[in-house]
Amino acid sequence: MSKVIALFGPSASGKTEIQASLSAIGVPKLITATTRKPREGEEDGVHYHFMSHSAFEKGIAAGKFMEWTRYNGELYGTLAASIEETAASRQPATIILDLAGVLALKERYSHIFALYIGADIASIKRRLLARGGDSEDAQRRIARAEEIELGEAYLGTADRIVWNGDDVSFEATLQQVETVVKEVLSHY
């Protein structure tokens, strides 16, 4: 059975960039599903399995999701088939989840390692606003980070914590993450 490294933390903490960098060095990502619209440059089956609300809800009813959540009005979830395929492959993988997803997978599987990727609120604000897009959505994400995602419930669930604020280069953060991943995989 392979190790799955669950990356979690606030929006704009760098999870997606870290996951892409890990994929480039041979730790592929598990593709999760969402009902949100693809961002520019995102492809179905590469970044997410993009689904309609109706198809996603039918998948929930049919038990096709290991976990799912509603975030900012959209549905996100992990298909059971994705976890089972990864477990059978004996190849490690990463997945981006929220706290509920991490807890759901850790409850069911022993091979989940929870790596919290955090950032200070000033870095999160700057990054979210730099993305452009809906400023109301950015404000919701900032509020969620301040109220929930930077709190003890999130941090206390992590097997390890890495901070990715603007005061540290992304390369330094990535080096910390790679060190953690190598350590985790060497013990498994």
URNOR-V587079 format. One record per run of one state. SS is the DSSP state (~ for helix, > for strand, _ for the rest). FROM is the first residue (numbers start at 1). LEN is the number of residues. Records with the same first field share a line. If there is no record, write none. Layout:
SS=FROM-LEN ; FROM-LEN
This chain:
_=1-3 ; 9-6 ; 25-3 ; 30-3 ; 35-9 ; 45-3 ; 51-2 ; 62-3 ; 72-2 ; 90-3 ; 97-2 ; 109-3 ; 119-2 ; 131-4 ; 150-2 ; 158-2 ; 164-6 ; 187-2
>=4-5 ; 28-2 ; 33-2 ; 44-1 ; 48-3 ; 65-7 ; 74-6 ; 93-4 ; 112-7 ; 160-4
~=15-10 ; 53-9 ; 80-10 ; 99-10 ; 121-10 ; 135-15 ; 152-6 ; 170-17
